[in-house]
Amino acid sequence: MGMDLFIAAVLFVLSFLAGMLGLGVAFIAIPVLGLFGFELKHVIMPWALLLNGLTAISAAVAYLRKKMVDMKTAVAYLLITTLAAPIGVYLLKFVSVNTIWWIFVAVLFFLAYRMAFPPKMPDTDITEIPQKQRIYGGVAAFFIAILAGLLGVGPGFLMMPTLVLLGYSARVAAATNAVIVTLPSFSALAAHLPTAQWNLVLVIISSIAAVIGAQLGALFMARRVKSLLLSRIFAAVLVALALQRVYLLTRGWLF
């Protein structure tokens, strides 16, 4: 039980950060849970997807209350990513664990660069984008959801920089993203359920901790964090995760 509580505490901290960034927690939780020795495809991925959906909902509620979400974009992309995510889960059976981790690392480095050096951040929050930009983003959302399903995460860590590149301020991108990533996490989870291996007590404890952490993180960001700072915090987290995973992969640790 002591180790279960420690893992839950770690996930609380990670969920606070994920909530602040408008993400589900899976993109951070997957490599961290790997450090505890859990198996990837049947334990970490379904567990992380459950936490991802719960933390995204928790953060989304906070952002909706603050009226920071572009609902036109959020609803459209929510439907697209929910339908596309299971495709990535299906493709998972054809890809090795080692390949999945290296894809994960490459994506993390690319997104870190884009978020560390984003387009010029507006002084005020941008809450609406042109319809043409929204259509381009919808096409990107389809492929992002497939890749996210393959990696066993929600699409949020890819959608967040995409929304910034479409023209949103980082704060509004985080808020809109929190709504987008709710249902895709559960649609991908549904595809994992037949082979999922659950530690029920740990799942329940960690879920409670993650929901509370995400809610607090979202409330903190809505009140205090500027867009450019938020973007660079996101980039730093991505680099740290990528370097950690490269270190483990080069030593043959494939969990």
NORSULRA-V127170 format. One record per residue. N is the residue number from 1. RES is the residue in three letters. SS is DSSP state (helix for helix, strand for strand, loop for the rest). D_FIRST is the distance of its C-alpha to the first C-alpha in whole Angstrom. Layout:
BEGIN
n = (N:N)
res = (RES:RES)
ss = (SS:SS)
d_first = (D_FIRST:D_FIRST)
END
This chain:
BEGIN
n = (1:2:3:4:5:6:7:8:9:10:11:12:13:14:15:16:17:18:19:20:21:22:23:24:25:26:27:28:29:30:31:32:33:34:35:36:37:38:39:40:41:42:43:44:45:46:47:48:49:50:51:52:53:54:55:56:57:58:59:60:61:62:63:64:65:66:67:68:69:70:71:72:73:74:75:76:77:78:79:80:81:82:83:84:85:86:87:88:89:90:91:92:93:94:95:96:97:98:99:100:101:102:103:104:105:106:107:108:109:110:111:112:113:114:115:116:117:118:119:120:121:122:123:124:125:126:127:128:129:130:131:132:133:134:135:136:137:138:139:140:141:142:143:144:145:146:147:148:149:150:151:152:153:154:155:156:157:158:159:160:161:162:163:164:165:166:167:168:169:170:171:172:173:174:175:176:177:178:179:180:181:182:183:184:185:186:187:188:189:190:191:192:193:194:195:196:197:198:199:200:201:202:203:204:205:206:207:208:209:210:211:212:213:214:215:216:217:218:219:220:221:222:223:224:225:226:227:228:229:230:231:232:233:234:235:236:237:238:239:240:241:242:243:244:245:246:247:248:249:250:251:252:253:254:255)
res = (MET:GLY:MET:ASP:LEU:PHE:ILE:ALA:ALA:VAL:LEU:PHE:VAL:LEU:SER:PHE:LEU:ALA:GLY:MET:LEU:GLY:LEU:GLY:VAL:ALA:PHE:ILE:ALA:ILE:PRO:VAL:LEU:GLY:LEU:PHE:GLY:PHE:GLU:LEU:LYS:HIS:VAL:ILE:MET:PRO:TRP:ALA:LEU:LEU:LEU:ASN:GLY:LEU:THR:ALA:ILE:SER:ALA:ALA:VAL:ALA:TYR:LEU:ARG:LYS:LYS:MET:VAL:ASP:MET:LYS:THR:ALA:VAL:ALA:TYR:LEU:LEU:ILE:THR:THR:LEU:ALA:ALA:PRO:ILE:GLY:VAL:TYR:LEU:LEU:LYS:PHE:VAL:SER:VAL:ASN:THR:ILE:TRP:TRP:ILE:PHE:VAL:ALA:VAL:LEU:PHE:PHE:LEU:ALA:TYR:ARG:MET:ALA:PHE:PRO:PRO:LYS:MET:PRO:ASP:THR:ASP:ILE:THR:GLU:ILE:PRO:GLN:LYS:GLN:ARG:ILE:TYR:GLY:GLY:VAL:ALA:ALA:PHE:PHE:ILE:ALA:ILE:LEU:ALA:GLY:LEU:LEU:GLY:VAL:GLY:PRO:GLY:PHE:LEU:MET:MET:PRO:THR:LEU:VAL:LEU:LEU:GLY:TYR:SER:ALA:ARG:VAL:ALA:ALA:ALA:THR:ASN:ALA:VAL:ILE:VAL:THR:LEU:PRO:SER:PHE:SER:ALA:LEU:ALA:ALA:HIS:LEU:PRO:THR:ALA:GLN:TRP:ASN:LEU:VAL:LEU:VAL:ILE:ILE:SER:SER:ILE:ALA:ALA:VAL:ILE:GLY:ALA:GLN:LEU:GLY:ALA:LEU:PHE:MET:ALA:ARG:ARG:VAL:LYS:SER:LEU:LEU:LEU:SER:ARG:ILE:PHE:ALA:ALA:VAL:LEU:VAL:ALA:LEU:ALA:LEU:GLN:ARG:VAL:TYR:LEU:LEU:THR:ARG:GLY:TRP:LEU:PHE)
ss = (loop:helix:helix:helix:helix:helix:helix:helix:helix:helix:helix:helix:helix:helix:helix:helix:helix:helix:helix:helix:helix:loop:loop:loop:loop:helix:helix:helix:helix:helix:helix:helix:helix:helix:helix:loop:loop:loop:loop:helix:helix:helix:helix:helix:helix:helix:helix:helix:helix:helix:helix:helix:helix:helix:helix:helix:helix:helix:helix:helix:helix:helix:helix:helix:helix:loop:loop:loop:loop:loop:helix:helix:helix:helix:helix:helix:helix:helix:helix:helix:helix:helix:helix:helix:helix:helix:helix:helix:helix:helix:helix:helix:helix:helix:loop:loop:helix:helix:helix:helix:helix:helix:helix:helix:helix:helix:helix:helix:helix:helix:helix:helix:helix:helix:helix:helix:loop:loop:loop:loop:loop:loop:loop:loop:loop:loop:loop:loop:loop:loop:helix:helix:helix:helix:helix:helix:helix:helix:helix:helix:helix:helix:helix:helix:helix:helix:helix:helix:helix:helix:helix:loop:loop:loop:loop:helix:helix:helix:helix:helix:helix:helix:helix:helix:helix:helix:loop:loop:loop:helix:helix:helix:helix:helix:helix:helix:helix:helix:helix:helix:helix:helix:helix:helix:helix:helix:helix:helix:helix:helix:helix:helix:helix:helix:helix:loop:loop:loop:loop:helix:helix:helix:helix:helix:helix:helix:helix:helix:helix:helix:helix:helix:helix:helix:helix:helix:helix:helix:helix:helix:helix:helix:helix:helix:loop:loop:helix:helix:helix:helix:helix:helix:helix:helix:helix:helix:helix:helix:helix:helix:helix:helix:helix:helix:helix:helix:helix:helix:helix:loop:loop:loop:loop:loop:loop)
d_first = (0:4:5:5:6:9:10:10:12:14:15:16:19:20:21:23:25:25:26:29:30:30:28:25:22:23:25:23:20:21:22:19:16:19:18:14:16:16:19:22:24:22:18:19:22:21:18:20:23:21:19:23:25:22:23:26:27:26:28:31:31:31:34:36:36:37:40:39:39:42:42:44:43:39:40:42:40:37:39:40:36:35:38:37:34:34:36:34:32:34:36:32:33:36:35:33:29:31:34:31:30:33:34:31:32:36:35:33:36:38:37:36:40:41:38:39:43:43:47:48:46:47:48:47:44:46:45:47:48:52:51:52:49:47:48:48:44:44:45:43:40:40:40:37:35:36:35:32:31:32:29:26:26:28:32:31:31:34:36:35:38:40:40:41:44:45:46:43:42:39:38:39:38:34:35:37:34:31:33:34:31:29:31:31:27:27:30:29:26:28:29:26:25:27:25:21:18:15:12:12:9:9:12:13:10:12:15:15:15:17:20:20:20:23:25:25:26:29:30:30:32:35:36:36:36:39:39:40:37:35:37:36:33:32:34:32:29:30:32:29:27:30:30:27:27:31:29:27:30:32:30:30:26:26:23)
END
